[in-house]
Amino acid sequence: MAQLTPLQQLAEQHRVGITFKGWDGTPQTVSDETLIAVLTALGVPCATNDDVAASLREAERAPWLRTLPPAVVIRDGDATTVPVTVPAGTTPSIRVLLEDGTERTLPAGSARTREVNGTEVSRFTVEIPLDLPLGWHTLTVGFESGTADCSLVVTPRKLTTADSLTRTWGLMAQLYSVRSRSSWGIGDLDDLARLAEISADKGAGFVLINPLHAAQPKPPVEASPYLPTTRRFFNPIYLRVENVVELGDLPEAQAHTIHDLAAEFRAANENADIIDRDPSYAAKLQALELVFAVPRQPQREEAFQRFRSEAGPGLENFALWSALAETLAEGAAEWSDPEFLEAQRTVLEDRIEFHAWLQWLCDEQLEAVQQAAMEAGMNLGIMHDLAVGVHPAGADAWSLRDVLASGISVGAPPDMFNQQGQDWAQPPWHPERLAESGYAAYRDMLRTILRHAGGIRIDHILGLFRLWWIPQGSMPGDGAYVYYDHEALIGILALEAARAGAVVVGEDLGVFEPGVQEYLAERGVLGTSILWFEYDDDEPRPAEQYRTACLTTVTTHDLPPSAGYLAGRHVELREQLGLLGRPVEEEKSADRQAQERVLSLVRSTTGSVPATVQETVEAMHSFIAQTPSVLLGVALTDAVGEERTQNQPGTTAEQYPNWQVPLAGPAGVVLVEDLPDLERFDDLVRALQR
């Protein structure tokens, strides 16, 4: 094995991968140019050989230059020691301030001394008590010349919320596409409540939806739910205006205005071609402005102010960003002017309150949806989806800039289905700064999403282990993996899910390192299996060999619905868009062969001989029902017979209308009211039960 260069050694010191395996298993070496760009984004000087040498020395000394680690995240009951470094000759006083306000004093333990930068320091080894309760505590060190502290987070050894689950199936739906006759041209939270009740009547235990993260505060808005402005707060486009309590107190003329707006957009519910978000959102905002102006009753005002207080600075900063983004251009100098921004908190006080109020309404309606789902008999209710990252010019990129890396975007190296790789145009967490902050932003994000959820799906959960960083201006394949403290990130996820009583499903598809799936299972995180991708070496995996702790589905939102996949729509579309890495006929032939291998197993396992596309779709669902997986997912698009792709990765809105395809079937648009009596839906449910 060749000796590592100093630059490669520096990369490894900062947990940047210097090699990776391509999707075909071929080893690849990360270029020096990429390593320099990634290390620079991490704040590590490396432009010259002297910089690299100095940074290597700094990396070796750094742990001895700080009193405490950036943060300490441990598993409940694990024997853990923490290094505490103080000036030589000093005996530190060490305490744990528990979440409940009580304190524990800890002995300093043994110490060793060394010289760092001409100064002698002593490092003590402190044992963390085994009986600390789960939660967010603070480790504090006092010594003669000062104090230091860091977060001490005790997480569950295993998340047990899925342990008592009985086998259940649920729908997977893109909420914006699921409309009723009362929608404003786009699916909303009232439609979600009705969908949950209808599917519960058919035996479903959950509805898994797309991320509901907030987009821009006014049109035009980003269509992709996976490129939000924030992952902590919700998109008011999903509000049902008629369900806002204060609507009943509107003067008659204004009530008529809202009625007319709603009527105007109900015609759009019959459009089977495209979801046009911008006009619908503009109309909703116009209506919500009228309702906001209505004085709230004292009890309602008290509830609103309590919500703002509990959400804290995070909500206030998001509301400020939303108010500023209504008029301030993206990239304007004022965004980084502290004096200007502080002054705007007073100038824009009313607009800040409006955007905070919208989040309160989202919280109320999300709570009502989960309550409706549980009262309808679901055992989980609504399962939310957490996107990988955020828009580079959005609220989180602005308010959380101290814990995000700049000059870098997240994506994926080339794989079988995206042979040119993917650039998701999202800034990643800066691993060291996030730890320095005590993981506060990550914790607060999880708490908000889990507040009214029975479960959460973590998109690309492998990103909690490592993320593919792409330097600005580079092609998606010219990146490198940056590794994260997965023990901390998964542990905090387990802690917050345990407190919310929620199940966690990790989308663990794609290229991952050995042991990742086993680790997630050990921590109580369910995996993801998709029929088309489940292989054991070169053969499709038999049903009985699927994982038990898993959400198993036939398809996913990044593929066409099953009817479209069987027809090869994914190959046709990628050929039209120039996304194939080999001739189209070769791709079609390979796709047909791969499909037949899976379908042959489906036929032999289920004993069926499907004569139609619909019967084949039903047979595939009968197959996944024979796996031991505790959760089964049914795409709503499969239940209605849709063929069109919701999202074609690696494309722009100009190339394909990603995330804008309404729910429709062979006979045209399908509304929520059509679902109870839809024979195709019932047939698919019966196939699961067979």
C-alpha positions in Angstrom: 0.0 0.0 0.0 1.4 3.4 -1.0 2.4 5.8 1.7 -0.1 8.6 2.3 0.9 12.1 1.3 0.8 14.8 4.0 -2.4 16.2 2.4 -4.1 12.7 2.6 -2.9 12.4 6.2 -4.5 15.7 7.0 -7.7 14.7 5.3 -7.9 11.5 7.4 -7.2 13.6 10.6 -10.4 15.6 9.8 -12.4 12.5 8.8 -12.4 13.2 5.1 -12.3 10.1 3.0 -9.4 9.9 0.6 -10.8 6.9 -1.3 -14.3 5.5 -2.0 -15.9 2.6 -3.8 -18.0 3.4 -6.9 -21.4 1.8 -7.4 -19.7 -0.9 -9.4 -17.3 -1.6 -6.5 -14.3 -0.1 -8.3 -12.0 1.7 -5.8 -11.6 5.4 -6.6 -9.0 7.9 -5.2 -10.1 11.4 -4.3 -8.1 14.1 -6.1 -5.9 16.6 -4.3 -8.0 19.4 -5.7 -11.1 18.0 -4.0 -9.3 17.3 -0.7 -8.1 20.9 -0.6 -11.6 22.3 -1.3 -13.2 20.1 1.3 -10.6 20.8 4.0 -10.9 24.5 3.2 -14.7 24.3 3.8 -13.9 22.7 7.1 -11.7 25.6 8.0 -8.4 23.7 7.8 -5.6 25.7 6.1 -4.1 23.5 3.3 -3.4 25.7 0.3 0.4 25.2 0.5 2.8 22.4 1.8 3.6 24.6 4.7 -0.1 25.1 5.5 -0.5 21.3 5.4 2.4 20.7 7.7 1.2 23.4 10.2 -2.3 22.0 10.1 -1.0 18.5 10.8 0.8 19.8 13.9 -2.3 21.7 15.0 -4.5 18.6 14.6 -2.2 16.6 17.0 -2.1 19.4 19.6 -5.8 20.5 19.4 -7.2 18.0 21.9 -4.7 19.3 24.5 -5.6 22.9 23.9 -9.2 22.6 25.1 -10.6 21.9 28.5 -13.5 19.7 27.4 -14.5 17.9 24.2 -17.0 19.9 22.0 -19.8 17.7 23.3 -20.2 14.3 25.0 -23.0 12.0 23.7 -23.2 8.6 25.4 -25.4 5.6 25.6 -27.4 4.9 28.7 -25.4 2.5 31.0 -22.1 2.7 29.0 -18.9 3.1 31.0 -17.6 6.4 29.7 -14.6 8.6 30.5 -14.1 12.2 29.4 -10.7 14.0 29.1 -10.5 17.2 31.1 -7.4 19.4 30.4 -6.4 22.3 32.7 -3.1 24.2 33.4 -0.6 22.0 35.2 -0.7 22.2 38.9 -4.5 22.8 38.9 -7.1 20.5 40.3 -10.4 21.0 38.5 -13.8 21.0 40.1 -16.2 18.9 37.9 -20.0 18.9 38.1 -22.9 17.6 36.0 -25.9 19.9 35.9 -28.8 17.6 35.2 -31.7 18.5 33.0 -34.0 18.6 36.0 -31.8 21.3 37.7 -30.1 19.1 40.2 -26.3 18.7 40.3 -23.8 15.9 40.7 -20.1 16.4 41.6 -17.6 14.1 39.9 -14.1 13.2 41.1 -11.2 14.3 38.8 -9.5 10.9 38.4 -6.0 10.3 37.3 -4.0 12.8 35.3 -1.0 13.0 32.9 1.0 16.1 32.0 2.6 17.3 28.8 3.9 20.5 27.3 1.8 22.2 24.6 2.9 25.4 22.9 5.4 26.0 25.7 2.9 25.6 28.5 2.4 22.5 30.7 -1.1 21.2 30.9 -2.6 18.3 32.8 -5.3 15.9 31.4 -7.6 14.3 33.9 -9.7 11.2 33.1 -13.2 11.7 34.4 -15.6 8.8 34.7 -19.3 9.6 33.9 -21.7 8.0 36.4 -23.5 5.0 34.9 -26.8 6.0 36.5 -27.3 9.4 34.8 -30.9 9.7 33.5 -31.6 10.0 29.8 -31.6 13.6 28.7 -29.7 16.8 28.0 -27.2 17.6 30.8 -24.2 20.0 31.1 -20.7 19.0 32.1 -19.0 21.9 33.9 -15.3 22.3 34.8 -14.0 25.0 37.1 -10.3 25.8 37.7 -8.2 28.7 38.9 -8.3 30.7 35.7 -11.8 30.1 34.5 -14.6 27.6 33.7 -15.7 25.5 30.7 -18.7 23.4 29.9 -20.1 21.2 27.2 -23.3 19.3 26.5 -23.5 15.9 28.1 -26.3 13.9 26.3 -27.4 10.5 27.6 -29.2 8.6 24.9 -31.1 5.3 24.9 -29.1 2.2 24.2 -31.9 1.2 21.9 -35.0 3.0 20.7 -37.8 0.6 21.7 -40.8 2.3 20.1 -40.9 -0.3 17.3 -40.5 -3.3 19.6 -44.2 -3.7 20.4 -45.4 -3.0 16.8 -47.6 -5.6 15.2 -47.4 -6.1 11.5 -49.1 -3.2 9.7 -49.3 -1.5 6.4 -49.6 2.1 5.4 -49.9 4.5 2.5 -47.1 6.5 1.1 -48.3 9.8 -0.3 -47.1 13.1 -1.7 -49.5 15.4 0.1 -49.5 18.3 -2.4 -50.8 15.8 -5.0 -53.7 14.5 -2.8 -56.6 16.9 -3.3 -60.3 16.9 -2.5 -63.1 18.9 -3.9 -62.5 21.5 -1.1 -58.8 21.9 -1.7 -57.3 25.2 -3.1 -55.7 23.4 -6.0 -53.1 21.6 -3.8 -53.4 19.0 -1.1 -53.6 20.2 2.5 -53.7 19.1 6.1 -57.4 18.6 6.0 -57.0 16.4 3.0 -54.4 14.4 4.9 -56.8 13.9 7.8 -59.4 12.5 5.4 -56.8 10.3 3.7 -55.8 8.9 7.1 -59.4 8.1 8.0 -60.1 6.5 4.6 -57.0 4.3 4.7 -57.6 3.4 8.3 -61.0 2.1 7.3 -59.2 -0.2 4.9 -56.8 -1.4 7.6 -53.8 0.9 7.3 -51.8 1.8 10.4 -50.0 4.8 9.1 -49.6 7.4 6.3 -46.1 8.3 5.3 -46.0 11.7 3.6 -43.4 13.9 1.9 -41.5 16.4 4.0 -43.7 19.3 5.0 -40.8 21.7 5.6 -41.2 25.3 4.8 -40.4 26.8 1.4 -40.1 30.5 0.5 -42.5 32.8 2.4 -44.3 34.0 -0.8 -44.5 32.9 -4.4 -42.6 31.8 -6.4 -41.8 28.8 -4.2 -39.5 25.8 -4.6 -41.5 22.7 -5.7 -39.2 20.1 -4.2 -40.1 19.2 -0.6 -36.5 18.0 -0.3 -35.0 21.4 -0.9 -36.7 23.5 1.8 -35.7 26.8 3.3 -35.8 25.2 6.8 -36.2 21.6 8.1 -37.5 22.8 11.5 -40.6 24.7 10.5 -43.6 23.8 8.3 -44.9 25.0 5.0 -48.1 27.1 5.4 -49.2 26.2 1.9 -50.6 23.0 3.5 -52.9 24.9 5.8 -56.7 24.5 5.3 -57.8 28.2 5.6 -61.4 27.2 6.5 -60.2 25.4 9.6 -58.6 28.5 11.2 -60.7 29.4 14.3 -60.6 33.1 13.7 -62.2 32.7 10.3 -65.6 32.7 12.1 -65.0 36.2 13.4 -64.4 37.8 10.0 -66.7 40.6 8.9 -69.1 39.4 6.2 -67.4 41.1 3.3 -64.1 39.6 4.1 -65.6 36.2 4.6 -67.1 36.5 1.1 -63.7 37.4 -0.3 -62.2 34.2 1.2 -65.2 32.1 -0.1 -64.6 33.5 -3.6 -60.9 32.8 -3.5 -61.6 29.2 -2.5 -64.2 28.7 -5.2 -61.7 30.1 -7.8 -59.1 27.5 -7.0 -61.4 24.5 -6.6 -61.6 24.2 -10.3 -57.8 23.5 -10.3 -58.5 20.3 -8.3 -59.8 18.7 -11.5 -56.5 19.4 -13.4 -54.7 16.1 -13.9 -51.7 17.6 -15.6 -49.8 19.7 -13.1 -49.9 21.2 -9.6 -49.5 25.0 -9.9 -48.4 26.0 -6.4 -47.8 29.7 -6.8 -51.3 30.9 -7.5 -52.7 28.6 -4.9 -50.2 29.9 -2.3 -50.8 33.5 -3.2 -54.5 33.1 -2.7 -54.0 31.3 0.7 -51.7 34.1 1.9 -54.2 36.7 0.8 -56.9 34.9 2.8 -54.7 34.3 5.8 -53.7 38.0 5.9 -57.4 38.8 6.4 -57.8 36.3 9.1 -54.6 37.4 10.9 -56.1 40.9 11.2 -59.0 39.6 13.3 -58.3 40.1 17.1 -57.8 36.8 18.8 -59.9 35.9 21.9 -57.8 36.1 25.1 -57.5 32.3 25.4 -56.3 32.0 21.8 -53.9 34.8 22.2 -52.5 33.2 25.3 -52.0 29.9 23.5 -50.3 31.7 20.6 -47.9 33.5 22.9 -47.1 30.3 24.7 -46.3 28.6 21.4 -43.9 31.5 20.5 -42.2 31.3 23.9 -41.8 27.5 23.8 -40.4 27.6 20.2 -37.9 30.3 21.3 -35.3 32.1 19.3 -35.4 29.5 16.5 -39.0 30.5 15.6 -38.3 34.2 16.0 -35.2 34.0 13.6 -37.2 32.0 11.1 -40.1 34.6 11.2 -37.5 37.4 10.8 -36.0 35.7 7.8 -39.5 35.2 6.3 -40.4 38.8 6.8 -37.1 40.0 5.3 -37.3 37.5 2.4 -40.6 39.1 1.3 -38.7 42.2 0.1 -34.9 41.7 0.5 -33.1 40.3 -2.5 -31.2 37.0 -2.2 -27.6 37.7 -1.6 -28.1 41.4 -0.6 -25.4 42.8 1.7 -28.1 43.6 4.4 -28.4 39.8 5.2 -25.0 40.0 6.9 -25.3 43.4 8.5 -26.0 42.8 12.3 -27.1 46.4 13.0 -29.6 46.4 10.1 -31.0 43.0 11.1 -31.5 43.9 14.7 -33.3 47.1 13.7 -35.6 45.1 11.4 -36.9 43.1 14.4 -38.7 46.3 15.4 -39.5 47.6 11.9 -41.0 44.3 10.8 -42.6 43.3 14.1 -46.0 42.8 12.6 -44.7 40.7 9.7 -42.6 38.6 12.2 -45.7 38.0 14.2 -47.6 37.0 11.1 -45.1 34.3 10.1 -44.9 33.0 13.7 -48.7 32.9 13.7 -48.6 30.8 10.5 -46.4 28.3 12.3 -48.8 28.2 15.2 -51.6 27.4 12.8 -49.5 24.6 11.2 -48.9 23.2 14.7 -52.6 23.2 15.5 -53.6 21.6 12.2 -50.9 19.0 12.4 -52.0 18.1 15.9 -55.6 17.7 14.6 -54.4 15.4 11.8 -52.6 13.1 14.1 -55.5 13.0 16.5 -57.9 12.1 13.6 -55.6 9.4 12.4 -55.3 7.8 15.8 -59.1 8.1 16.5 -59.7 6.4 13.2 -57.8 3.3 14.5 -54.3 3.7 13.2 -51.5 2.5 15.5 -48.9 5.0 14.2 -50.8 7.7 12.4 -48.8 10.2 10.4 -45.2 9.4 9.6 -43.2 12.5 8.6 -40.2 12.7 6.4 -37.0 14.5 7.1 -35.1 15.9 4.1 -31.3 15.6 3.9 -30.6 19.3 3.8 -31.8 22.8 3.0 -31.8 25.5 0.3 -28.4 27.3 0.1 -30.2 30.7 0.3 -32.9 29.7 2.8 -33.7 30.4 6.4 -31.6 27.6 7.9 -28.6 28.5 5.7 -28.9 32.1 7.1 -29.8 31.5 10.7 -27.7 28.3 11.2 -24.7 29.5 9.1 -22.4 29.0 12.1 -23.0 25.2 12.0 -23.2 24.7 8.3 -20.3 24.5 5.8 -19.9 27.0 3.0 -18.5 26.5 -0.5 -19.8 23.0 -0.5 -23.0 21.2 -1.5 -24.2 17.7 -0.7 -25.0 15.0 -3.3 -24.2 11.5 -4.3 -21.5 9.9 -6.5 -22.6 8.2 -9.7 -24.7 5.1 -9.3 -26.7 2.6 -11.4 -29.8 4.9 -11.7 -28.0 8.3 -11.8 -24.9 7.6 -13.8 -23.6 11.2 -13.7 -24.0 11.5 -9.9 -26.3 14.0 -8.1 -25.7 17.5 -6.7 -28.5 18.3 -4.3 -27.4 22.0 -3.9 -27.6 21.8 -0.1 -25.0 23.0 2.5 -24.1 20.2 4.9 -23.7 20.3 8.7 -20.2 21.3 9.7 -19.4 18.3 11.9 -17.1 20.1 14.3 -19.1 23.3 14.7 -22.3 21.3 15.2 -20.7 19.4 18.0 -19.4 22.7 19.5 -23.0 24.0 19.6 -24.1 20.9 21.6 -26.1 19.7 18.6 -28.8 22.2 19.6 -30.1 23.0 16.0 -30.3 19.2 15.2 -32.2 18.5 18.4 -34.6 21.4 18.0 -35.3 20.3 14.4 -36.1 16.8 15.5 -38.4 18.0 18.3 -40.5 20.1 16.1 -41.0 17.4 13.4 -41.8 14.7 16.1 -44.2 16.9 18.0 -47.3 15.5 16.3 -46.0 12.4 14.6 -46.2 8.7 15.1 -43.1 8.1 13.2 -40.4 9.7 11.1 -38.6 8.6 8.0 -35.0 9.9 7.7 -34.2 10.4 4.0 -30.7 9.2 3.2 -30.0 8.2 6.9 -26.5 7.2 5.7 -25.9 11.0 5.8 -25.7 10.7 9.6 -22.6 8.5 9.0 -21.1 10.3 6.0 -22.1 12.8 3.4 -20.8 13.2 -0.1 -19.4 16.8 -0.2 -19.1 18.4 -3.7 -16.9 21.5 -3.9 -18.7 24.5 -5.5 -18.3 24.4 -9.3 -17.3 20.8 -9.4 -19.1 17.9 -11.1 -21.1 15.6 -8.7 -18.6 12.8 -9.2 -15.7 15.0 -8.1 -16.5 14.9 -4.4 -15.4 13.2 -1.2 -17.1 11.6 1.8 -16.9 13.5 5.0 -17.6 11.4 8.1 -19.8 12.4 11.0 -20.1 11.3 14.6 -22.9 8.9 13.9 -22.9 7.7 17.5 -23.9 11.2 18.5 -26.4 11.8 15.7 -28.2 8.5 15.9 -28.2 8.6 19.7 -29.8 12.1 19.7 -32.3 10.9 17.1 -33.2 7.9 19.3 -33.5 10.1 22.4 -35.9 12.6 20.8 -37.9 9.8 19.1 -38.2 8.0 22.5 -39.5 11.1 24.1 -42.1 11.6 21.4 -43.1 7.9 21.3 -42.3 7.8 17.6 -40.9 5.0 15.4 -37.9 5.9 13.2 -37.4 4.5 9.7 -34.1 5.1 8.0 -33.8 5.1 4.2 -30.6 3.0 4.2 -30.4 2.5 0.4 -27.4 3.1 -1.8 -23.7 2.6 -1.2 -22.9 2.2 2.5 -20.1 0.8 4.5 -20.2 -2.7 6.1 -22.0 -2.8 9.5 -24.2 0.3 8.9 -27.5 -1.6 8.7 -26.6 -3.8 11.7 -25.7 -0.7 13.7 -29.0 1.0 12.9 -30.9 -2.2 13.9 -29.0 -2.3 17.1 -30.1 1.3 17.9 -33.7 0.5 17.2 -34.0 2.2 13.8 -36.0 0.4 11.2 -34.5 0.0 7.7 -35.9 0.3 4.2 -36.3 -2.4 1.6 -37.6 -1.9 -2.0 -38.6 -4.9 -4.0 -36.6 -3.9 -7.1 -33.4 -3.3 -5.2 -33.3 -6.3 -2.8 -30.6 -8.7 -3.9 -28.5 -11.4 -2.3 -25.3 -11.3 -4.3 -26.6 -11.5 -7.9 -30.1 -13.0 -7.2 -33.3 -11.2 -6.1 -33.7 -11.8 -2.3 -36.4 -14.4 -1.3 -39.3 -13.0 0.7 -38.4 -14.9 3.8 -34.9 -13.4 3.9 -36.0 -9.7 4.1 -35.3 -7.9 7.3 -38.0 -7.9 10.0 -37.1 -4.5 11.4 -37.9 -2.8 8.2 -40.3 -0.8 6.1 -40.7 -2.8 2.9 -42.3 -1.4 -0.3 -42.6 -2.2 -3.9 -41.5 1.3 -5.2 -40.3 4.7 -4.1 -41.0 8.3 -5.0 -37.7 8.4 -7.1 -39.0 5.7 -9.4 -42.2 5.7 -11.5 -45.2 4.1 -9.9 -45.2 0.3 -10.4 -47.3 0.4 -13.6 -44.9 3.0 -15.1 -41.9 1.0 -14.0 -43.2 -2.1 -15.6 -43.6 -0.2 -18.8 -40.0 1.1 -18.6 -41.0 4.7 -18.2 -37.9 5.4 -16.1 -35.6 4.3 -19.0 -37.6 6.3 -21.6 -37.5 9.4 -19.4 -33.8 9.2 -18.6 -33.1 8.7 -22.3 -35.1 11.8 -23.3 -33.2 13.8 -20.7 -29.8 12.6 -21.6 -29.1 10.9 -18.3 -28.0 7.5 -19.5 -24.4 6.4 -19.4 -24.9 3.7 -22.1 -27.0 3.3 -25.3 -30.7 3.3 -24.7 -31.3 -0.2 -26.2 -28.7 -1.6 -24.0 -30.3 0.1 -21.0 -33.8 -1.2 -22.0 -32.5 -4.7 -22.4 -30.8 -4.7 -19.0 -33.9 -3.3 -17.4 -36.2 -5.9 -18.9 -33.8 -8.7 -17.7 -33.6 -7.2 -14.2 -37.4 -6.9 -14.1 -38.0 -10.4 -15.2 -35.6 -11.8 -12.5 -37.6 -10.1 -9.8 -41.0 -10.9 -11.4 -40.1 -14.6 -11.8 -39.4 -14.7 -8.0 -42.7 -12.9 -7.4 -44.6 -15.5 -9.5 -43.0 -18.5 -7.9 -43.5 -17.1 -4.4 -47.1 -16.0 -4.7 -48.2 -18.8 -7.0 -49.8 -16.2 -9.3 -49.7 -15.9 -13.1 -50.6 -12.2 -13.7 -52.3 -11.5 -17.0 -52.4 -7.7 -16.7 -50.3 -4.9 -15.4 -52.7 -4.4 -12.5 -52.5 -8.1 -11.6 -48.7 -7.9 -11.7 -48.8 -4.9 -9.3 -51.1 -6.8 -7.0 -48.8 -9.9 -7.1 -45.8 -7.7 -6.2 -47.7 -6.5 -3.1 -48.6 -10.0 -2.3 -44.9 -10.8 -2.4 -43.9 -8.1 0.1 -46.7 -9.3 2.3 -44.9 -12.6 2.6 -41.8 -10.9 4.0 -41.3 -10.7 7.8 -41.0 -6.9 7.6 -43.0 -5.2 10.4 -44.1 -2.3 8.2 -45.3 -2.5 4.6 -45.7 0.6 2.5 -48.2 1.0 -0.4 -47.7 3.9 -2.7 -50.9 5.8 -3.2 -50.0 6.2 -6.9 -50.0 2.3 -7.1 -53.4 2.2 -5.4 -54.9 4.5 -8.1 -53.0 3.2 -11.1 -50.8 6.2 -11.8 -47.8 5.7 -14.2 -46.1 9.1 -14.1 -42.9 9.7 -12.1 -43.2 12.2 -9.2 -39.5 12.9 -9.2 -36.7 12.2 -11.7 -33.4 12.7 -9.7 -30.8 14.8 -11.4 -33.2 17.0 -13.3 -34.4 20.6 -13.1 -37.9 22.0 -13.4 -37.2 23.0 -17.0 -36.4 19.4 -17.8 -39.2 17.7 -15.9 -42.1 18.8 -13.6 -40.7 17.2 -10.4 -43.0 17.3 -7.4 -45.8 18.8 -9.5 -47.7 15.7 -10.7 -51.3 15.5 -9.4 -52.8 12.2 -8.2 -54.4 10.6 -11.2 -55.3 7.2 -12.6 -56.2 5.7 -16.0 -59.5 7.5 -16.0 -58.1 10.9 -15.0 -57.7 12.9 -11.7 -58.4 11.1 -8.4 -59.7 13.1 -5.5 -59.8 12.1 -1.8 -63.6 11.6 -2.1 -63.0 9.0 -4.8 -60.8 6.7 -2.7 -63.3 4.9 -0.5 -65.0 3.3 -3.5 -62.0 2.9 -5.7 -62.0 -0.8 -6.7 -58.4 -0.8 -7.7 -57.4 0.4 -4.2 -59.5 -2.3 -2.6 -58.0 -5.0 -4.9 -54.5 -3.9 -3.8 -55.4 -4.1 -0.1 -56.8 -7.6 -0.7 -53.5 -8.5 -2.4 -51.6 -7.5 0.7 -53.9 -9.6 2.9 -53.5 -12.6 0.6 
